Amino acid sequence: MAKEIDHYTYRVTWSKEDQEHVGLCTEFSSLSWLAKTPEKALAGIRKLVHECIADMQAQNEAVPEPMATKNYSGKFMVRIPPETHRMLAIQATESGVSLNRLVSSKLH
């Protein structure tokens, strides 16, 4: 089980409100762990995720798949105003690249 929790996406940040570091796990967005040091916040959220997974498995609930092991197609649809679409198409044409290439470069 310990190796399984290594595949999840963790983050530690400072909570001004709590005046402590907070450990978070992207795949378990309702969980958090407060601690005085970043190291303890990370250890705490990892332990909490481990316990949560064990509870979910005991209840025969589906455990979230780690984002790191998911396959992504590289495609997604974004809706934008027609004026923005026109402006981007003009920029792409003037730059001599496809609209897809222009938008992709802007996302980096």
Helices and strands as residue ranges (DSSP letters): H 2-5, E 10-15, E 20-25, G 26-28, E 32-35, H 38-58, G 67-69, H 82-95, H 99-107
